[in-house]
Amino acid sequence: MPSCEIDHVLIGCPSLADAIQWFETTTCASPRHGGSHPRRGTRNALLPLSGEAYLELLAPDSAQAARSVGRDESEKLTAPAFCWWALRSSDLPTIQDTLATCGVACSEILAGIRQTSDGKTLEWSMLMTLDDELGSQLPFFLDWGDETLHPGKRDPAGEIASLTFSGPAASRLAEILSRVGLRDTVVHCETRASWQQHLELVLAGHRHTIAGPGYRMPSLS
């Protein structure tokens, strides 16, 4: 049976500079500039969290003409919102097979790379998901290269208190997460008529809630 754990949570935002200022004002924590994603048209800032997880602010990169779902959906936002999340696994082929048995469409295992703001190279393998019923509530999956310093391996600024996903297909999401081996008790799936998602963080002893977007977005693919 596969196993996985939370790798990171993504806050989509139309402007990275504005999002960093908003986050610092709201939480008194300061995300660090990460870098640009080649051929995806996005750039980010990161905040390490406990459990070798991290928070990523993701925004369009005006220096690139490239398009991606992450860029397209971030440009639709009028304010930062909890949009996506990723799980980490050392066995992406087994995760891929397991998702297929759950009726989830997956990409091939893709290679990812970007340069950090201090000139270092980060490399990872990535499995993207696409599901018409669950949309962006379904995570995507990462396996970091052995030579890469994971962005969460720094002094944590806080922790994820909860991830809550609500909607009419919440029970299916819970079953898929169980099948891929996620046992994290901070993830909650609640069956409701409407779709919504919330991220709750604890930073410097204070709780902060970041809601999902006001419309349902597709998975990154």
C-alpha positions as CSV (number, residue, x, y, z in Angstrom):
1,M,0.0,0.0,0.0
2,P,1.4,3.5,-0.8
3,S,1.9,6.2,1.8
4,C,2.1,9.9,1.6
5,E,2.1,13.0,3.7
6,I,1.3,16.7,3.2
7,D,4.1,18.4,1.2
8,H,2.7,21.9,0.8
9,V,-0.4,24.1,0.5
10,L,-0.8,26.8,-2.2
11,I,-2.3,30.2,-1.9
12,G,-3.1,31.6,-5.3
13,C,-2.8,35.4,-5.7
14,P,-2.9,37.8,-8.6
15,S,0.2,39.8,-7.3
16,L,3.1,38.2,-5.4
17,A,4.2,41.5,-3.9
18,D,0.7,42.3,-2.7
19,A,0.2,38.8,-1.3
20,I,3.5,38.9,0.7
21,Q,2.5,42.2,2.2
22,W,-1.0,40.9,3.0
23,F,0.4,37.8,4.6
24,E,2.9,39.7,6.7
25,T,0.3,42.2,7.9
26,T,-2.2,39.4,8.6
27,T,0.0,36.9,10.3
28,C,3.3,38.7,11.2
29,A,5.1,35.9,9.3
30,S,7.3,36.6,6.3
31,P,7.4,34.3,3.3
32,R,10.7,34.3,1.5
33,H,10.9,34.8,-2.3
34,G,11.4,31.4,-4.0
35,G,11.8,31.8,-7.7
36,S,10.1,31.4,-11.1
37,H,8.7,28.3,-12.6
38,P,10.0,28.0,-16.2
39,R,7.4,27.3,-18.9
40,R,4.6,27.7,-16.4
41,G,4.5,31.5,-16.1
42,T,4.4,31.6,-12.3
43,R,6.6,32.6,-9.4
44,N,6.4,32.1,-5.7
45,A,7.3,32.9,-2.1
46,L,7.6,30.2,0.6
47,L,7.1,29.8,4.3
48,P,8.4,26.6,6.0
49,L,6.0,24.8,8.4
50,S,6.4,21.9,10.8
51,G,6.5,18.4,9.5
52,E,8.7,19.4,6.6
53,A,5.7,21.0,5.0
54,Y,5.5,24.6,3.6
55,L,3.1,27.2,2.4
56,E,3.5,28.6,-1.1
57,L,2.2,31.9,-2.4
58,L,1.8,31.4,-6.2
59,A,1.4,34.3,-8.6
60,P,1.8,35.1,-12.3
61,D,5.3,36.0,-13.4
62,S,5.2,39.0,-15.6
63,A,8.6,38.2,-17.0
64,Q,7.3,35.1,-18.7
65,A,4.7,34.7,-21.5
66,A,4.1,31.1,-20.6
67,R,0.6,30.0,-19.6
68,S,-0.5,27.3,-17.1
69,V,-3.6,26.5,-15.1
70,G,-1.8,27.9,-12.0
71,R,-1.2,31.2,-13.8
72,D,-4.7,31.4,-15.4
73,E,-6.5,30.7,-12.1
74,S,-4.3,33.0,-10.0
75,E,-5.1,35.8,-12.5
76,K,-8.8,35.3,-11.9
77,L,-8.5,36.0,-8.2
78,T,-9.2,39.4,-6.6
79,A,-7.5,38.4,-3.3
80,P,-5.3,35.5,-2.1
81,A,-7.1,32.2,-1.6
82,F,-6.3,28.7,-0.6
83,C,-6.5,27.0,-4.0
84,W,-4.4,23.8,-4.2
85,W,-2.4,21.3,-2.1
86,A,0.2,18.7,-2.7
87,L,1.2,15.4,-1.1
88,R,4.7,13.9,-0.9
89,S,5.4,10.3,-1.8
90,S,8.6,8.3,-2.6
91,D,6.6,5.9,-4.9
92,L,4.7,7.9,-7.5
93,P,4.2,4.9,-9.8
94,T,2.2,3.1,-7.1
95,I,0.3,6.3,-6.4
96,Q,-0.5,6.6,-10.1
97,D,-1.8,3.1,-10.2
98,T,-3.9,3.5,-7.1
99,L,-5.5,6.7,-8.4
100,A,-6.4,4.9,-11.6
101,T,-8.3,2.3,-9.6
102,C,-10.2,5.2,-8.0
103,G,-11.2,6.6,-11.4
104,V,-8.8,9.6,-11.2
105,A,-7.1,10.7,-14.4
106,C,-3.4,11.4,-13.9
107,S,-0.6,12.8,-16.0
108,E,2.6,11.0,-16.7
109,I,5.2,11.4,-14.0
110,L,6.7,14.8,-14.9
111,A,10.0,16.5,-14.1
112,G,10.0,19.8,-12.4
113,I,12.8,22.3,-11.9
114,R,13.4,25.9,-10.8
115,Q,16.2,28.2,-9.6
116,T,15.9,29.6,-6.1
117,S,16.5,33.3,-5.4
118,D,20.0,32.4,-4.2
119,G,20.9,30.5,-7.4
120,K,20.4,26.9,-6.2
121,T,18.5,24.4,-8.3
122,L,15.4,22.5,-7.0
123,E,14.3,19.4,-8.8
124,W,11.4,17.1,-8.3
125,S,9.1,14.6,-9.9
126,M,5.4,15.4,-10.1
127,L,2.1,13.6,-10.7
128,M,-0.8,15.8,-11.7
129,T,-4.4,14.8,-11.2
130,L,-7.6,15.7,-13.0
131,D,-11.0,14.8,-11.7
132,D,-14.2,16.4,-13.0
133,E,-16.1,15.7,-9.7
134,L,-13.4,16.8,-7.2
135,G,-11.6,19.5,-9.1
136,S,-8.8,21.3,-7.1
137,Q,-9.9,19.6,-3.8
138,L,-7.9,16.6,-5.1
139,P,-4.2,17.0,-4.4
140,F,-1.3,16.5,-6.7
141,F,1.8,14.5,-5.8
142,L,5.5,15.2,-5.5
143,D,8.7,13.3,-5.0
144,W,11.7,15.5,-4.4
145,G,15.2,14.7,-5.8
146,D,17.7,13.3,-3.4
147,E,20.1,16.2,-4.0
148,T,17.4,18.8,-3.5
149,L,17.0,20.7,-0.2
150,H,13.2,20.5,0.4
151,P,11.7,23.9,1.0
152,G,10.2,22.7,4.3
153,K,13.6,21.7,5.8
154,R,14.1,25.0,7.5
155,D,13.1,26.4,10.8
156,P,9.3,26.2,10.8
157,A,7.3,29.4,11.2
158,G,4.2,27.5,12.4
159,E,2.1,24.6,11.5
160,I,-1.0,23.5,9.6
161,A,-3.9,23.2,12.1
162,S,-6.4,21.9,9.6
163,L,-7.4,21.4,6.0
164,T,-11.1,21.3,5.5
165,F,-12.7,20.2,2.2
166,S,-16.5,20.5,1.9
167,G,-18.8,19.4,-1.0
168,P,-21.2,16.8,-2.2
169,A,-18.3,14.4,-3.1
170,A,-16.4,14.7,0.2
171,S,-16.8,11.1,1.0
172,R,-15.1,10.1,-2.3
173,L,-12.2,12.5,-1.5
174,A,-11.8,10.8,1.9
175,E,-11.7,7.4,0.3
176,I,-9.1,8.4,-2.3
177,L,-6.9,10.0,0.4
178,S,-7.2,6.8,2.4
179,R,-6.3,4.7,-0.6
180,V,-3.1,6.7,-1.3
181,G,-2.0,6.2,2.3
182,L,-2.6,9.7,3.8
183,R,-3.2,9.3,7.5
184,D,-2.8,12.9,8.6
185,T,-5.5,13.9,11.1
186,V,-5.5,17.6,10.1
187,V,-7.4,16.8,6.9
188,H,-11.2,16.9,7.2
189,C,-13.7,16.0,4.5
190,E,-17.3,17.2,5.1
191,T,-20.3,16.4,3.0
192,R,-22.2,19.5,2.2
193,A,-24.3,20.8,-0.7
194,S,-21.8,23.5,-1.7
195,W,-18.1,23.4,-2.5
196,Q,-15.6,25.1,-0.2
197,Q,-12.2,24.6,1.3
198,H,-10.3,26.2,4.2
199,L,-6.8,26.2,5.4
200,E,-6.1,27.0,9.1
201,L,-2.6,27.8,10.2
202,V,-1.1,28.4,13.6
203,L,1.6,31.1,13.4
204,A,3.2,32.6,16.5
205,G,0.5,31.0,18.7
206,H,-2.3,32.6,16.7
207,R,-4.8,30.8,14.4
208,H,-5.4,32.2,10.9
209,T,-8.0,30.9,8.4
210,I,-7.6,31.3,4.6
211,A,-10.6,30.4,2.6
212,G,-10.8,28.9,-0.9
213,P,-11.8,30.9,-3.9
214,G,-15.3,31.9,-4.5
215,Y,-15.6,29.6,-7.5
216,R,-14.6,26.0,-8.1
217,M,-11.3,25.6,-9.9
218,P,-9.8,22.7,-11.8
219,S,-6.8,20.8,-10.7
220,L,-3.4,21.9,-11.8
221,S,-2.7,19.9,-15.0
